[in-house]
């Protein structure tokens, strides 16, 4: 099983849990859009297409921040494009801190993913409230977990390998494997 890593704006740096997982997990593929810092939805969707071809349809997607919105859009266009998806710290497109350059990622057509999915949120994320994340999970037909006050659940949160998140991922993978059997 391959893990498809989908960071947010700028990619996830070396101290981000997502990068640390990428180095630790056996098989990973990271998207590589050309517009990391000035994100364009079409570029990110094309990067997801390329990464998915490499990862295969049994991939487990691990997305963070803006990557969550890109993945929701991509899966809406590519049903069955993954076996499971973990969406961590999705930003609220209507929030005050949502990047203006990423406005095209704000889509109203979010619909159930039809696969094992989990949205993970923090109680004090400046980019997206717990309530927004819970509503997004409901619209996607995903589970929802709040992990307490961890900010944007990024490198600034100083989570190291973020063991709690890895346990959530492992549980999600187990559900996906049971579903596929």
One Martini backbone bead per residue (centre of mass of N, CA, C, O) as a GRO file, in nm:
protein
  181
    1UNK     BB    1   0.096   0.037   0.023
    2UNK     BB    2   0.038   0.368  -0.063
    3UNK     BB    3   0.137   0.696   0.025
    4UNK     BB    4  -0.028   1.003  -0.033
    5UNK     BB    5   0.122   1.316  -0.032
    6UNK     BB    6  -0.061   1.630   0.077
    7UNK     BB    7   0.018   1.928   0.105
    8UNK     BB    8   0.039   2.248   0.150
    9UNK     BB    9   0.147   2.535   0.136
   10UNK     BB   10   0.490   2.489   0.045
   11UNK     BB   11   0.480   2.249   0.184
   12UNK     BB   12   0.655   2.020   0.386
   13UNK     BB   13   0.883   2.038   0.597
   14UNK     BB   14   1.127   1.866   0.785
   15UNK     BB   15   0.942   1.910   1.072
   16UNK     BB   16   0.705   1.784   0.959
   17UNK     BB   17   0.508   1.515   1.001
   18UNK     BB   18   0.468   1.446   0.700
   19UNK     BB   19   0.769   1.414   0.632
   20UNK     BB   20   0.834   1.204   0.848
   21UNK     BB   21   0.644   0.992   0.737
   22UNK     BB   22   0.762   0.969   0.455
   23UNK     BB   23   1.037   0.850   0.572
   24UNK     BB   24   0.894   0.599   0.733
   25UNK     BB   25   0.736   0.495   0.521
   26UNK     BB   26   0.760   0.264   0.277
   27UNK     BB   27   0.532   0.397   0.076
   28UNK     BB   28   0.577   0.699  -0.121
   29UNK     BB   29   0.395   0.990  -0.251
   30UNK     BB   30   0.449   1.318  -0.375
   31UNK     BB   31   0.340   1.592  -0.460
   32UNK     BB   32   0.429   1.827  -0.761
   33UNK     BB   33   0.372   2.122  -0.780
   34UNK     BB   34   0.450   2.442  -0.925
   35UNK     BB   35   0.237   2.601  -0.702
   36UNK     BB   36   0.300   2.615  -0.390
   37UNK     BB   37   0.286   2.948  -0.326
   38UNK     BB   38   0.081   2.985  -0.592
   39UNK     BB   39  -0.197   2.839  -0.603
   40UNK     BB   40  -0.331   2.602  -0.845
   41UNK     BB   41  -0.572   2.386  -0.898
   42UNK     BB   42  -0.491   2.255  -1.169
   43UNK     BB   43  -0.203   2.180  -1.073
   44UNK     BB   44  -0.283   2.003  -0.829
   45UNK     BB   45  -0.456   1.801  -0.989
   46UNK     BB   46  -0.227   1.709  -1.175
   47UNK     BB   47  -0.044   1.610  -0.944
   48UNK     BB   48  -0.245   1.397  -0.848
   49UNK     BB   49  -0.251   1.235  -1.104
   50UNK     BB   50   0.050   1.159  -1.110
   51UNK     BB   51   0.069   1.032  -0.825
   52UNK     BB   52  -0.156   0.819  -0.867
   53UNK     BB   53  -0.020   0.658  -1.089
   54UNK     BB   54   0.213   0.571  -0.897
   55UNK     BB   55   0.038   0.461  -0.645
   56UNK     BB   56  -0.248   0.386  -0.697
   57UNK     BB   57  -0.578   0.277  -0.598
   58UNK     BB   58  -0.464   0.185  -0.292
   59UNK     BB   59  -0.424   0.448  -0.181
   60UNK     BB   60  -0.325   0.663   0.087
   61UNK     BB   61  -0.433   0.968   0.186
   62UNK     BB   62  -0.223   1.251   0.306
   63UNK     BB   63  -0.361   1.550   0.423
   64UNK     BB   64  -0.291   1.912   0.433
   65UNK     BB   65  -0.481   2.160   0.438
   66UNK     BB   66  -0.509   2.254   0.123
   67UNK     BB   67  -0.492   1.954   0.039
   68UNK     BB   68  -0.781   1.881   0.126
   69UNK     BB   69  -0.930   2.043  -0.096
   70UNK     BB   70  -0.795   1.906  -0.336
   71UNK     BB   71  -0.884   1.615  -0.269
   72UNK     BB   72  -1.189   1.656  -0.272
   73UNK     BB   73  -1.196   1.740  -0.567
   74UNK     BB   74  -1.049   1.495  -0.693
   75UNK     BB   75  -1.245   1.272  -0.587
   76UNK     BB   76  -1.493   1.389  -0.736
   77UNK     BB   77  -1.341   1.319  -1.022
   78UNK     BB   78  -1.208   1.031  -0.874
   79UNK     BB   79  -1.353   0.776  -0.817
   80UNK     BB   80  -1.148   0.544  -0.662
   81UNK     BB   81  -0.850   0.692  -0.618
   82UNK     BB   82  -0.878   0.547  -0.332
   83UNK     BB   83  -0.893   0.377  -0.011
   84UNK     BB   84  -0.806   0.640   0.159
   85UNK     BB   85  -0.855   0.937   0.390
   86UNK     BB   86  -0.649   1.196   0.537
   87UNK     BB   87  -0.768   1.500   0.697
   88UNK     BB   88  -0.563   1.777   0.796
   89UNK     BB   89  -0.645   2.085   0.865
   90UNK     BB   90  -0.879   2.229   0.730
   91UNK     BB   91  -0.952   2.506   0.562
   92UNK     BB   92  -1.140   2.805   0.567
   93UNK     BB   93  -1.251   2.988   0.298
   94UNK     BB   94  -1.411   3.202   0.507
   95UNK     BB   95  -1.168   3.282   0.645
   96UNK     BB   96  -0.948   3.534   0.732
   97UNK     BB   97  -0.672   3.342   0.661
   98UNK     BB   98  -0.735   3.283   0.385
   99UNK     BB   99  -0.582   3.265   0.095
  100UNK     BB  100  -0.628   3.451  -0.179
  101UNK     BB  101  -0.464   3.262  -0.388
  102UNK     BB  102  -0.685   3.008  -0.297
  103UNK     BB  103  -0.991   3.053  -0.382
  104UNK     BB  104  -1.032   2.815  -0.599
  105UNK     BB  105  -1.055   2.589  -0.363
  106UNK     BB  106  -1.341   2.697  -0.322
  107UNK     BB  107  -1.601   2.462  -0.292
  108UNK     BB  108  -1.949   2.356  -0.314
  109UNK     BB  109  -1.921   2.037  -0.431
  110UNK     BB  110  -1.919   1.877  -0.183
  111UNK     BB  111  -1.897   1.519  -0.138
  112UNK     BB  112  -1.916   1.211  -0.092
  113UNK     BB  113  -1.649   0.977  -0.114
  114UNK     BB  114  -1.687   0.652  -0.069
  115UNK     BB  115  -1.469   0.626   0.169
  116UNK     BB  116  -1.240   0.598   0.389
  117UNK     BB  117  -1.261   0.872   0.631
  118UNK     BB  118  -1.067   1.147   0.793
  119UNK     BB  119  -1.111   1.423   1.009
  120UNK     BB  120  -0.866   1.650   1.141
  121UNK     BB  121  -0.868   1.859   1.439
  122UNK     BB  122  -0.841   2.163   1.601
  123UNK     BB  123  -0.935   2.389   1.856
  124UNK     BB  124  -0.692   2.627   1.746
  125UNK     BB  125  -0.725   2.687   1.444
  126UNK     BB  126  -0.669   2.970   1.244
  127UNK     BB  127  -0.784   2.831   0.954
  128UNK     BB  128  -0.988   2.624   1.121
  129UNK     BB  129  -1.250   2.519   1.264
  130UNK     BB  130  -1.401   2.268   1.422
  131UNK     BB  131  -1.679   2.313   1.291
  132UNK     BB  132  -1.586   2.307   0.999
  133UNK     BB  133  -1.462   2.021   1.003
  134UNK     BB  134  -1.722   1.873   1.086
  135UNK     BB  135  -1.887   1.960   0.840
  136UNK     BB  136  -1.701   1.842   0.627
  137UNK     BB  137  -1.720   1.552   0.718
  138UNK     BB  138  -2.021   1.523   0.668
  139UNK     BB  139  -2.015   1.595   0.359
  140UNK     BB  140  -1.798   1.345   0.307
  141UNK     BB  141  -1.850   1.093   0.495
  142UNK     BB  142  -1.675   1.135   0.755
  143UNK     BB  143  -1.484   1.128   1.001
  144UNK     BB  144  -1.421   1.269   1.342
  145UNK     BB  145  -1.136   1.451   1.495
  146UNK     BB  146  -1.027   1.588   1.797
  147UNK     BB  147  -0.687   1.697   1.928
  148UNK     BB  148  -0.702   1.968   2.028
  149UNK     BB  149  -0.451   2.209   2.106
  150UNK     BB  150  -0.258   2.234   1.779
  151UNK     BB  151  -0.340   2.423   1.585
  152UNK     BB  152  -0.232   2.346   1.249
  153UNK     BB  153  -0.081   2.083   1.250
  154UNK     BB  154   0.234   2.158   1.242
  155UNK     BB  155   0.550   2.254   1.287
  156UNK     BB  156   0.463   2.474   1.504
  157UNK     BB  157   0.343   2.237   1.697
  158UNK     BB  158   0.565   2.034   1.778
  159UNK     BB  159   0.515   1.693   1.700
  160UNK     BB  160   0.698   1.551   1.528
  161UNK     BB  161   0.567   1.233   1.456
  162UNK     BB  162   0.280   1.217   1.548
  163UNK     BB  163   0.146   0.957   1.694
  164UNK     BB  164  -0.159   1.006   1.695
  165UNK     BB  165  -0.182   1.023   1.385
  166UNK     BB  166  -0.070   0.740   1.322
  167UNK     BB  167  -0.299   0.591   1.464
  168UNK     BB  168  -0.522   0.701   1.284
  169UNK     BB  169  -0.405   0.587   1.024
  170UNK     BB  170  -0.398   0.288   1.103
  171UNK     BB  171  -0.705   0.266   1.149
  172UNK     BB  172  -0.786   0.347   0.861
  173UNK     BB  173  -0.639   0.118   0.714
  174UNK     BB  174  -0.795  -0.111   0.850
  175UNK     BB  175  -1.067  -0.032   0.733
  176UNK     BB  176  -0.986  -0.050   0.433
  177UNK     BB  177  -0.910  -0.353   0.442
  178UNK     BB  178  -1.188  -0.458   0.530
  179UNK     BB  179  -1.348  -0.334   0.291
  180UNK     BB  180  -1.179  -0.491   0.061
  181UNK     BB  181  -1.244  -0.799   0.164
   0.00000   0.00000   0.00000
